Each structure stands twice: as structure tokens, then as C-alpha cells.
């Protein structure tokens, strides 16, 4: 369900939107797509930060495990 709302944008931003709105039904569809993409980017960044935190908390153990596994490799 869509809800009508009002936002205030700078004239410059509105001109940029108008220059790139081709392929969308109207400005509203363009802005909605842009916001969905931006929010998805934020969610990805948050997930990546959590993953990096987990990796960093386990780095010592993971590095030790990797070195142990390398000891089992044979020279070619």
C-alpha cells in the first residue's frame, strides 16, 4: 500500500532526478527505487560490520587453524 507524503528537495536535486527519471513511471517511482537501494546498502553495510566483528573476535583462533592446516600440505 502506498501512502501519499510530501518532501522538500533542493532544486538541484530535483533537476538531477528529472535528468535520470527515464525508465521510471514518474518521480515518485524513481525516488522510491533510490530509497530502497540506499536502505539495502545500509543493511549490507551493517551486516558486513557484524561479520567483520565476528571475524576479528575469532581471528587468533582462525589464523592458528589455518596455519595448522597448512602444515599438512605437501610440497609439489
PDB file of N, CA, C and O in Angstrom:
ATOM      1  N   UNK A   1       0.840  -1.166   0.000  1.00  0.00           N
ATOM      2  CA  UNK A   1       0.000   0.000   0.000  1.00  0.00           C
ATOM      3  C   UNK A   1       0.892   1.238   0.000  1.00  0.00           C
ATOM      4  O   UNK A   1       1.842   1.335   0.777  1.00  0.00           O
ATOM      5  N   UNK A   2       0.583   2.151  -0.853  1.00  0.00           N
ATOM      6  CA  UNK A   2       1.349   3.386  -0.936  1.00  0.00           C
ATOM      7  C   UNK A   2       0.618   4.470  -0.159  1.00  0.00           C
ATOM      8  O   UNK A   2      -0.611   4.533  -0.147  1.00  0.00           O
ATOM      9  N   UNK A   3       1.401   5.316   0.484  1.00  0.00           N
ATOM     10  CA  UNK A   3       0.854   6.426   1.249  1.00  0.00           C
ATOM     11  C   UNK A   3       1.407   7.713   0.676  1.00  0.00           C
ATOM     12  O   UNK A   3       2.617   7.860   0.505  1.00  0.00           O
ATOM     13  N   UNK A   4       0.544   8.616   0.389  1.00  0.00           N
ATOM     14  CA  UNK A   4       0.973   9.900  -0.162  1.00  0.00           C
ATOM     15  C   UNK A   4       1.651  10.704   0.938  1.00  0.00           C
ATOM     16  O   UNK A   4       1.151  10.806   2.058  1.00  0.00           O
ATOM     17  N   UNK A   5       2.805  11.273   0.589  1.00  0.00           N
ATOM     18  CA  UNK A   5       3.550  12.085   1.545  1.00  0.00           C
ATOM     19  C   UNK A   5       4.159  13.267   0.811  1.00  0.00           C
ATOM     20  O   UNK A   5       4.145  13.323  -0.419  1.00  0.00           O
ATOM     21  N   UNK A   6       4.676  14.181   1.552  1.00  0.00           N
ATOM     22  CA  UNK A   6       5.278  15.370   0.962  1.00  0.00           C
ATOM     23  C   UNK A   6       6.698  15.507   1.487  1.00  0.00           C
ATOM     24  O   UNK A   6       6.937  15.374   2.687  1.00  0.00           O
ATOM     25  N   UNK A   7       7.643  15.774   0.584  1.00  0.00           N
ATOM     26  CA  UNK A   7       9.028  16.010   0.979  1.00  0.00           C
ATOM     27  C   UNK A   7       9.511  17.282   0.304  1.00  0.00           C
ATOM     28  O   UNK A   7       8.971  17.709  -0.716  1.00  0.00           O
ATOM     29  N   UNK A   8      10.522  17.865   0.882  1.00  0.00           N
ATOM     30  CA  UNK A   8      11.116  19.071   0.317  1.00  0.00           C
ATOM     31  C   UNK A   8      12.499  18.720  -0.203  1.00  0.00           C
ATOM     32  O   UNK A   8      13.331  18.195   0.537  1.00  0.00           O
ATOM     33  N   UNK A   9      12.746  19.008  -1.471  1.00  0.00           N
ATOM     34  CA  UNK A   9      14.037  18.720  -2.097  1.00  0.00           C
ATOM     35  C   UNK A   9      14.604  20.001  -2.673  1.00  0.00           C
ATOM     36  O   UNK A   9      13.868  20.919  -3.034  1.00  0.00           O
ATOM     37  N   UNK A  10      15.919  20.048  -2.752  1.00  0.00           N
ATOM     38  CA  UNK A  10      16.550  21.213  -3.374  1.00  0.00           C
ATOM     39  C   UNK A  10      16.250  21.210  -4.874  1.00  0.00           C
ATOM     40  O   UNK A  10      15.980  20.166  -5.469  1.00  0.00           O
ATOM     41  N   UNK A  11      16.303  22.371  -5.451  1.00  0.00           N
ATOM     42  CA  UNK A  11      16.051  22.492  -6.892  1.00  0.00           C
ATOM     43  C   UNK A  11      17.088  21.700  -7.683  1.00  0.00           C
ATOM     44  O   UNK A  11      16.768  21.083  -8.698  1.00  0.00           O
ATOM     45  N   UNK A  12      18.330  21.725  -7.208  1.00  0.00           N
ATOM     46  CA  UNK A  12      19.404  20.999  -7.896  1.00  0.00           C
ATOM     47  C   UNK A  12      19.140  19.490  -7.886  1.00  0.00           C
ATOM     48  O   UNK A  12      19.328  18.811  -8.895  1.00  0.00           O
ATOM     49  N   UNK A  13      18.704  18.978  -6.736  1.00  0.00           N
ATOM     50  CA  UNK A  13      18.418  17.544  -6.657  1.00  0.00           C
ATOM     51  C   UNK A  13      17.240  17.175  -7.549  1.00  0.00           C
ATOM     52  O   UNK A  13      17.260  16.141  -8.218  1.00  0.00           O
ATOM     53  N   UNK A  14      16.238  18.004  -7.556  1.00  0.00           N
ATOM     54  CA  UNK A  14      15.081  17.749  -8.411  1.00  0.00           C
ATOM     55  C   UNK A  14      15.481  17.738  -9.884  1.00  0.00           C
ATOM     56  O   UNK A  14      14.959  16.940 -10.663  1.00  0.00           O
ATOM     57  N   UNK A  15      16.391  18.606 -10.265  1.00  0.00           N
ATOM     58  CA  UNK A  15      16.883  18.614 -11.647  1.00  0.00           C
ATOM     59  C   UNK A  15      17.643  17.325 -11.962  1.00  0.00           C
ATOM     60  O   UNK A  15      17.518  16.777 -13.057  1.00  0.00           O
ATOM     61  N   UNK A  16      18.431  16.845 -10.993  1.00  0.00           N
ATOM     62  CA  UNK A  16      19.153  15.579 -11.181  1.00  0.00           C
ATOM     63  C   UNK A  16      18.175  14.421 -11.326  1.00  0.00           C
ATOM     64  O   UNK A  16      18.365  13.546 -12.171  1.00  0.00           O
ATOM     65  N   UNK A  17      17.140  14.413 -10.513  1.00  0.00           N
ATOM     66  CA  UNK A  17      16.118  13.366 -10.608  1.00  0.00           C
ATOM     67  C   UNK A  17      15.473  13.401 -11.985  1.00  0.00           C
ATOM     68  O   UNK A  17      15.338  12.370 -12.644  1.00  0.00           O
ATOM     69  N   UNK A  18      15.083  14.578 -12.407  1.00  0.00           N
ATOM     70  CA  UNK A  18      14.439  14.717 -13.719  1.00  0.00           C
ATOM     71  C   UNK A  18      15.359  14.256 -14.849  1.00  0.00           C
ATOM     72  O   UNK A  18      14.890  13.727 -15.857  1.00  0.00           O
ATOM     73  N   UNK A  19      16.657  14.454 -14.683  1.00  0.00           N
ATOM     74  CA  UNK A  19      17.612  14.051 -15.718  1.00  0.00           C
ATOM     75  C   UNK A  19      17.763  12.534 -15.787  1.00  0.00           C
ATOM     76  O   UNK A  19      18.216  12.002 -16.800  1.00  0.00           O
ATOM     77  N   UNK A  20      17.384  11.828 -14.707  1.00  0.00           N
ATOM     78  CA  UNK A  20      17.587  10.379 -14.657  1.00  0.00           C
ATOM     79  C   UNK A  20      16.298   9.587 -14.491  1.00  0.00           C
ATOM     80  O   UNK A  20      16.347   8.381 -14.251  1.00  0.00           O
ATOM     81  N   UNK A  21      15.165  10.229 -14.610  1.00  0.00           N
ATOM     82  CA  UNK A  21      13.888   9.569 -14.336  1.00  0.00           C
ATOM     83  C   UNK A  21      13.413   8.668 -15.480  1.00  0.00           C
ATOM     84  O   UNK A  21      12.460   7.906 -15.320  1.00  0.00           O
ATOM     85  N   UNK A  22      14.076   8.757 -16.624  1.00  0.00           N
ATOM     86  CA  UNK A  22      13.693   7.906 -17.760  1.00  0.00           C
ATOM     87  C   UNK A  22      13.742   6.439 -17.343  1.00  0.00           C
ATOM     88  O   UNK A  22      14.680   6.015 -16.667  1.00  0.00           O
ATOM     89  N   UNK A  23      12.751   5.677 -17.739  1.00  0.00           N
ATOM     90  CA  UNK A  23      12.681   4.272 -17.358  1.00  0.00           C
ATOM     91  C   UNK A  23      11.824   4.036 -16.129  1.00  0.00           C
ATOM     92  O   UNK A  23      11.543   2.893 -15.771  1.00  0.00           O
ATOM     93  N   UNK A  24      11.414   5.104 -15.492  1.00  0.00           N
ATOM     94  CA  UNK A  24      10.511   5.014 -14.350  1.00  0.00           C
ATOM     95  C   UNK A  24       9.201   5.685 -14.741  1.00  0.00           C
ATOM     96  O   UNK A  24       9.168   6.529 -15.637  1.00  0.00           O
ATOM     97  N   UNK A  25       8.119   5.300 -14.059  1.00  0.00           N
ATOM     98  CA  UNK A  25       6.821   5.887 -14.398  1.00  0.00           C
ATOM     99  C   UNK A  25       6.782   7.381 -14.091  1.00  0.00           C
ATOM    100  O   UNK A  25       6.209   8.168 -14.845  1.00  0.00           O
ATOM    101  N   UNK A  26       7.398   7.756 -12.977  1.00  0.00           N
ATOM    102  CA  UNK A  26       7.359   9.153 -12.549  1.00  0.00           C
ATOM    103  C   UNK A  26       8.425   9.386 -11.489  1.00  0.00           C
ATOM    104  O   UNK A  26       9.173   8.472 -11.144  1.00  0.00           O
ATOM    105  N   UNK A  27       8.494  10.607 -10.974  1.00  0.00           N
ATOM    106  CA  UNK A  27       9.477  10.947  -9.947  1.00  0.00           C
ATOM    107  C   UNK A  27       9.302  10.076  -8.701  1.00  0.00           C
ATOM    108  O   UNK A  27      10.280   9.627  -8.105  1.00  0.00           O
ATOM    109  N   UNK A  28       8.057   9.847  -8.320  1.00  0.00           N
ATOM    110  CA  UNK A  28       7.805   9.064  -7.106  1.00  0.00           C
ATOM    111  C   UNK A  28       8.397   7.668  -7.211  1.00  0.00           C
ATOM    112  O   UNK A  28       9.014   7.187  -6.261  1.00  0.00           O
ATOM    113  N   UNK A  29       8.219   7.011  -8.350  1.00  0.00           N
ATOM    114  CA  UNK A  29       8.784   5.677  -8.553  1.00  0.00           C
ATOM    115  C   UNK A  29      10.306   5.721  -8.529  1.00  0.00           C
ATOM    116  O   UNK A  29      10.953   4.829  -7.981  1.00  0.00           O
ATOM    117  N   UNK A  30      10.870   6.764  -9.126  1.00  0.00           N
ATOM    118  CA  UNK A  30      12.321   6.935  -9.120  1.00  0.00           C
ATOM    119  C   UNK A  30      12.837   7.094  -7.696  1.00  0.00           C
ATOM    120  O   UNK A  30      13.796   6.431  -7.300  1.00  0.00           O
ATOM    121  N   UNK A  31      12.206   7.965  -6.935  1.00  0.00           N
ATOM    122  CA  UNK A  31      12.637   8.227  -5.559  1.00  0.00           C
ATOM    123  C   UNK A  31      12.461   6.977  -4.699  1.00  0.00           C
ATOM    124  O   UNK A  31      13.320   6.669  -3.873  1.00  0.00           O
ATOM    125  N   UNK A  32      11.354   6.255  -4.886  1.00  0.00           N
ATOM    126  CA  UNK A  32      11.130   5.026  -4.124  1.00  0.00           C
ATOM    127  C   UNK A  32      12.222   4.002  -4.428  1.00  0.00           C
ATOM    128  O   UNK A  32      12.746   3.365  -3.514  1.00  0.00           O
ATOM    129  N   UNK A  33      12.566   3.843  -5.697  1.00  0.00           N
ATOM    130  CA  UNK A  33      13.624   2.898  -6.079  1.00  0.00           C
ATOM    131  C   UNK A  33      14.970   3.331  -5.496  1.00  0.00           C
ATOM    132  O   UNK A  33      15.743   2.496  -5.026  1.00  0.00           O
ATOM    133  N   UNK A  34      15.244   4.622  -5.528  1.00  0.00           N
ATOM    134  CA  UNK A  34      16.504   5.137  -4.984  1.00  0.00           C
ATOM    135  C   UNK A  34      16.587   4.891  -3.484  1.00  0.00           C
ATOM    136  O   UNK A  34      17.635   4.487  -2.979  1.00  0.00           O
ATOM    137  N   UNK A  35      15.505   5.128  -2.778  1.00  0.00           N
ATOM    138  CA  UNK A  35      15.496   4.915  -1.334  1.00  0.00           C
ATOM    139  C   UNK A  35      15.617   3.438  -0.981  1.00  0.00           C
ATOM    140  O   UNK A  35      16.313   3.089  -0.027  1.00  0.00           O
ATOM    141  N   UNK A  36      14.954   2.571  -1.730  1.00  0.00           N
ATOM    142  CA  UNK A  36      15.076   1.129  -1.482  1.00  0.00           C
ATOM    143  C   UNK A  36      16.524   0.685  -1.673  1.00  0.00           C
ATOM    144  O   UNK A  36      17.044  -0.107  -0.887  1.00  0.00           O
ATOM    145  N   UNK A  37      17.168   1.193  -2.711  1.00  0.00           N
ATOM    146  CA  UNK A  37      18.555   0.849  -2.982  1.00  0.00           C
ATOM    147  C   UNK A  37      19.463   1.370  -1.860  1.00  0.00           C
ATOM    148  O   UNK A  37      20.373   0.671  -1.415  1.00  0.00           O
ATOM    149  N   UNK A  38      19.210   2.584  -1.415  1.00  0.00           N
ATOM    150  CA  UNK A  38      20.014   3.180  -0.353  1.00  0.00           C
ATOM    151  C   UNK A  38      19.849   2.405   0.948  1.00  0.00           C
ATOM    152  O   UNK A  38      20.833   2.131   1.636  1.00  0.00           O
ATOM    153  N   UNK A  39      18.624   2.052   1.288  1.00  0.00           N
ATOM    154  CA  UNK A  39      18.364   1.295   2.512  1.00  0.00           C
ATOM    155  C   UNK A  39      19.013  -0.088   2.426  1.00  0.00           C
ATOM    156  O   UNK A  39      19.582  -0.562   3.409  1.00  0.00           O
ATOM    157  N   UNK A  40      18.933  -0.735   1.268  1.00  0.00           N
ATOM    158  CA  UNK A  40      19.583  -2.043   1.084  1.00  0.00           C
ATOM    159  C   UNK A  40      21.092  -1.916   1.284  1.00  0.00           C
ATOM    160  O   UNK A  40      21.722  -2.816   1.841  1.00  0.00           O
ATOM    161  N   UNK A  41      21.666  -0.815   0.838  1.00  0.00           N
ATOM    162  CA  UNK A  41      23.096  -0.568   1.018  1.00  0.00           C
ATOM    163  C   UNK A  41      23.436  -0.425   2.498  1.00  0.00           C
ATOM    164  O   UNK A  41      24.446  -0.959   2.958  1.00  0.00           O
ATOM    165  N   UNK A  42      22.604   0.289   3.243  1.00  0.00           N
ATOM    166  CA  UNK A  42      22.822   0.444   4.682  1.00  0.00           C
ATOM    167  C   UNK A  42      22.737  -0.906   5.383  1.00  0.00           C
ATOM    168  O   UNK A  42      23.564  -1.212   6.242  1.00  0.00           O
ATOM    169  N   UNK A  43      21.744  -1.712   5.025  1.00  0.00           N
ATOM    170  CA  UNK A  43      21.577  -3.040   5.632  1.00  0.00           C
ATOM    171  C   UNK A  43      22.798  -3.903   5.338  1.00  0.00           C
ATOM    172  O   UNK A  43      23.286  -4.606   6.223  1.00  0.00           O
ATOM    173  N   UNK A  44      23.305  -3.856   4.082  1.00  0.00           N
ATOM    174  CA  UNK A  44      24.511  -4.611   3.718  1.00  0.00           C
ATOM    175  C   UNK A  44      25.712  -4.162   4.551  1.00  0.00           C
ATOM    176  O   UNK A  44      26.484  -4.987   5.039  1.00  0.00           O
ATOM    177  N   UNK A  45      25.861  -2.838   4.708  1.00  0.00           N
ATOM    178  CA  UNK A  45      26.983  -2.317   5.488  1.00  0.00           C
ATOM    179  C   UNK A  45      26.900  -2.768   6.942  1.00  0.00           C
ATOM    180  O   UNK A  45      27.914  -3.115   7.548  1.00  0.00           O
ATOM    181  N   UNK A  46      25.697  -2.761   7.497  1.00  0.00           N
ATOM    182  CA  UNK A  46      25.515  -3.216   8.876  1.00  0.00           C
ATOM    183  C   UNK A  46      25.857  -4.694   9.011  1.00  0.00           C
ATOM    184  O   UNK A  46      26.514  -5.101   9.969  1.00  0.00           O
ATOM    185  N   UNK A  47      25.404  -5.503   8.040  1.00  0.00           N
ATOM    186  CA  UNK A  47      25.705  -6.944   8.065  1.00  0.00           C
ATOM    187  C   UNK A  47      27.206  -7.174   7.922  1.00  0.00           C
ATOM    188  O   UNK A  47      27.781  -8.002   8.628  1.00  0.00           O
ATOM    189  N   UNK A  48      27.837  -6.441   7.010  1.00  0.00           N
ATOM    190  CA  UNK A  48      29.279  -6.586   6.824  1.00  0.00           C
ATOM    191  C   UNK A  48      30.040  -6.195   8.084  1.00  0.00           C
ATOM    192  O   UNK A  48      31.030  -6.837   8.435  1.00  0.00           O
ATOM    193  N   UNK A  49      29.586  -5.145   8.768  1.00  0.00           N
ATOM    194  CA  UNK A  49      30.242  -4.723  10.007  1.00  0.00           C
ATOM    195  C   UNK A  49      30.107  -5.804  11.076  1.00  0.00           C
ATOM    196  O   UNK A  49      31.062  -6.078  11.803  1.00  0.00           O
ATOM    197  N   UNK A  50      28.930  -6.420  11.178  1.00  0.00           N
ATOM    198  CA  UNK A  50      28.735  -7.508  12.142  1.00  0.00           C
ATOM    199  C   UNK A  50      29.627  -8.695  11.801  1.00  0.00           C
ATOM    200  O   UNK A  50      30.251  -9.283  12.684  1.00  0.00           O
ATOM    201  N   UNK A  51      29.688  -9.051  10.500  1.00  0.00           N
ATOM    202  CA  UNK A  51      30.532 -10.167  10.069  1.00  0.00           C
ATOM    203  C   UNK A  51      31.995  -9.888  10.376  1.00  0.00           C
ATOM    204  O   UNK A  51      32.715 -10.767  10.850  1.00  0.00           O
ATOM    205  N   UNK A  52      32.436  -8.659  10.104  1.00  0.00           N
ATOM    206  CA  UNK A  52      33.824  -8.284  10.363  1.00  0.00           C
ATOM    207  C   UNK A  52      34.129  -8.355  11.857  1.00  0.00           C
ATOM    208  O   UNK A  52      35.209  -8.793  12.254  1.00  0.00           O
ATOM    209  N   UNK A  53      33.185  -7.928  12.676  1.00  0.00           N
ATOM    210  CA  UNK A  53      33.362  -8.016  14.129  1.00  0.00           C
ATOM    211  C   UNK A  53      33.527  -9.472  14.564  1.00  0.00           C
ATOM    212  O   UNK A  53      34.387  -9.781  15.390  1.00  0.00           O
ATOM    213  N   UNK A  54      32.710 -10.360  14.012  1.00  0.00           N
ATOM    214  CA  UNK A  54      32.809 -11.784  14.344  1.00  0.00           C
ATOM    215  C   UNK A  54      34.163 -12.339  13.908  1.00  0.00           C
ATOM    216  O   UNK A  54      34.808 -13.073  14.657  1.00  0.00           O
ATOM    217  N   UNK A  55      34.584 -11.992  12.711  1.00  0.00           N
ATOM    218  CA  UNK A  55      35.884 -12.459  12.206  1.00  0.00           C
ATOM    219  C   UNK A  55      37.012 -11.938  13.090  1.00  0.00           C
ATOM    220  O   UNK A  55      37.916 -12.688  13.459  1.00  0.00           O
ATOM    221  N   UNK A  56      36.955 -10.644  13.430  1.00  0.00           N
ATOM    222  CA  UNK A  56      38.018 -10.065  14.256  1.00  0.00           C
ATOM    223  C   UNK A  56      38.065 -10.689  15.649  1.00  0.00           C
ATOM    224  O   UNK A  56      39.147 -10.885  16.202  1.00  0.00           O
ATOM    225  N   UNK A  57      36.893 -11.005  16.223  1.00  0.00           N
ATOM    226  CA  UNK A  57      36.858 -11.633  17.544  1.00  0.00           C
ATOM    227  C   UNK A  57      37.447 -13.046  17.507  1.00  0.00           C
ATOM    228  O   UNK A  57      37.934 -13.546  18.521  1.00  0.00           O
ATOM    229  N   UNK A  58      37.400 -13.683  16.341  1.00  0.00           N
ATOM    230  CA  UNK A  58      37.880 -15.061  16.202  1.00  0.00           C
ATOM    231  C   UNK A  58      39.165 -15.173  15.397  1.00  0.00           C
ATOM    232  O   UNK A  58      39.581 -16.276  15.044  1.00  0.00           O
ATOM    233  N   UNK A  59      39.795 -14.045  15.104  1.00  0.00           N
ATOM    234  CA  UNK A  59      40.960 -14.028  14.213  1.00  0.00           C
ATOM    235  C   UNK A  59      42.090 -14.907  14.722  1.00  0.00           C
ATOM    236  O   UNK A  59      42.682 -15.660  13.948  1.00  0.00           O
ATOM    237  N   UNK A  60      42.396 -14.826  15.996  1.00  0.00           N
ATOM    238  CA  UNK A  60      43.504 -15.623  16.532  1.00  0.00           C
ATOM    239  C   UNK A  60      43.277 -17.106  16.324  1.00  0.00           C
ATOM    240  O   UNK A  60      44.164 -17.815  15.847  1.00  0.00           O
ATOM    241  N   UNK A  61      42.101 -17.574  16.678  1.00  0.00           N
ATOM    242  CA  UNK A  61      41.776 -18.991  16.529  1.00  0.00           C
ATOM    243  C   UNK A  61      41.762 -19.398  15.061  1.00  0.00           C
ATOM    244  O   UNK A  61      42.269 -20.462  14.704  1.00  0.00           O
ATOM    245  N   UNK A  62      41.181 -18.552  14.204  1.00  0.00           N
ATOM    246  CA  UNK A  62      41.109 -18.872  12.776  1.00  0.00           C
ATOM    247  C   UNK A  62      42.495 -18.908  12.142  1.00  0.00           C
ATOM    248  O   UNK A  62      42.774 -19.769  11.308  1.00  0.00           O
ATOM    249  N   UNK A  63      43.357 -17.983  12.531  1.00  0.00           N
ATOM    250  CA  UNK A  63      44.714 -17.972  11.986  1.00  0.00           C
ATOM    251  C   UNK A  63      45.495 -19.203  12.437  1.00  0.00           C
ATOM    252  O   UNK A  63      46.234 -19.799  11.654  1.00  0.00           O
ATOM    253  N   UNK A  64      45.326 -19.577  13.700  1.00  0.00           N
ATOM    254  CA  UNK A  64      46.006 -20.777  14.222  1.00  0.00           C
ATOM    255  C   UNK A  64      45.521 -22.016  13.468  1.00  0.00           C
ATOM    256  O   UNK A  64      46.315 -22.890  13.118  1.00  0.00           O
ATOM    257  N   UNK A  65      44.224 -22.082  13.225  1.00  0.00           N
ATOM    258  CA  UNK A  65      43.651 -23.221  12.496  1.00  0.00           C
ATOM    259  C   UNK A  65      44.171 -23.275  11.058  1.00  0.00           C
ATOM    260  O   UNK A  65      44.459 -24.353  10.538  1.00  0.00           O
ATOM    261  N   UNK A  66      44.288 -22.111  10.421  1.00  0.00           N
ATOM    262  CA  UNK A  66      44.794 -22.069   9.045  1.00  0.00           C
ATOM    263  C   UNK A  66      46.252 -22.510   8.993  1.00  0.00           C
ATOM    264  O   UNK A  66      46.641 -23.260   8.098  1.00  0.00           O
ATOM    265  N   UNK A  67      47.060 -22.048   9.946  1.00  0.00           N
ATOM    266  CA  UNK A  67      48.463 -22.456   9.980  1.00  0.00           C
ATOM    267  C   UNK A  67      48.588 -23.954  10.220  1.00  0.00           C
ATOM    268  O   UNK A  67      49.446 -24.608   9.627  1.00  0.00           O
ATOM    269  N   UNK A  68      47.743 -24.499  11.079  1.00  0.00           N
ATOM    270  CA  UNK A  68      47.753 -25.938  11.331  1.00  0.00           C
ATOM    271  C   UNK A  68      47.429 -26.711  10.056  1.00  0.00           C
ATOM    272  O   UNK A  68      48.082 -27.709   9.751  1.00  0.00           O
ATOM    273  N   UNK A  69      46.429 -26.254   9.313  1.00  0.00           N
ATOM    274  CA  UNK A  69      46.039 -26.923   8.067  1.00  0.00           C
ATOM    275  C   UNK A  69      47.161 -26.849   7.035  1.00  0.00           C
ATOM    276  O   UNK A  69      47.364 -27.793   6.271  1.00  0.00           O
ATOM    277  N   UNK A  70      47.893 -25.729   7.009  1.00  0.00           N
ATOM    278  CA  UNK A  70      48.991 -25.586   6.046  1.00  0.00           C
ATOM    279  C   UNK A  70      50.123 -26.568   6.327  1.00  0.00           C
ATOM    280  O   UNK A  70      50.843 -26.963   5.410  1.00  0.00           O
ATOM    281  N   UNK A  71      50.285 -26.960   7.571  1.00  0.00           N
ATOM    282  CA  UNK A  71      51.343 -27.908   7.915  1.00  0.00           C
ATOM    283  C   UNK A  71      51.116 -29.279   7.277  1.00  0.00           C
ATOM    284  O   UNK A  71      52.065 -30.049   7.125  1.00  0.00           O
ATOM    285  N   UNK A  72      49.882 -29.593   6.903  1.00  0.00           N
ATOM    286  CA  UNK A  72      49.583 -30.879   6.311  1.00  0.00           C
ATOM    287  C   UNK A  72      49.781 -30.903   4.786  1.00  0.00           C
ATOM    288  O   UNK A  72      49.666 -31.953   4.153  1.00  0.00           O
ATOM    289  N   UNK A  73      50.077 -29.737   4.213  1.00  0.00           N
ATOM    290  CA  UNK A  73      50.287 -29.702   2.759  1.00  0.00           C
ATOM    291  C   UNK A  73      51.667 -30.263   2.420  1.00  0.00           C
ATOM    292  O   UNK A  73      52.638 -30.103   3.160  1.00  0.00           O
ATOM    293  N   UNK A  74      51.703 -30.921   1.276  1.00  0.00           N
ATOM    294  CA  UNK A  74      52.971 -31.461   0.813  1.00  0.00           C
ATOM    295  C   UNK A  74      53.536 -30.554  -0.273  1.00  0.00           C
ATOM    296  O   UNK A  74      52.784 -29.914  -1.008  1.00  0.00           O
ATOM    297  N   UNK A  75      54.834 -30.501  -0.370  1.00  0.00           N
ATOM    298  CA  UNK A  75      55.488 -29.712  -1.426  1.00  0.00           C
ATOM    299  C   UNK A  75      55.326 -30.393  -2.766  1.00  0.00           C
ATOM    300  O   UNK A  75      55.399 -31.618  -2.859  1.00  0.00           O
ATOM    301  N   UNK A  76      55.110 -29.617  -3.785  1.00  0.00           N
ATOM    302  CA  UNK A  76      54.967 -30.200  -5.140  1.00  0.00           C
ATOM    303  C   UNK A  76      56.228 -30.045  -5.929  1.00  0.00           C
ATOM    304  O   UNK A  76      56.292 -30.472  -7.081  1.00  0.00           O
TER     305      UNK A  76
END
